């Protein structure tokens, strides 16, 4: 929540719609989420700040401590996965 609040403030305090936060395993499966989804650990959010594009939000999110950032056409996924997860040598920014 602190990272989301930092993001909101750095974006100029727009309303931030959270499309998805914590998901149970069964709900995650029913919406087609990844089997290892960070949503099932309660450390991810799919967001859509008012008046900002996913690309604009992603650039600011990189400065707010998120270790996972994935851009979609209409929203941005952010998470706090373990740094350098899955054997990567960098954060997971796609």
Buried (B, 14 or more C-beta within 10 A) or exposed (E): EEBBEBBBEBBEEEEBEEEBBBBEEEEBEEEEBEEEBBBBBEBBBBBBBEEBBBEEBBEBBBEBEBBBBBBEEEBBBBBBBEEEBEEEEEBBEE
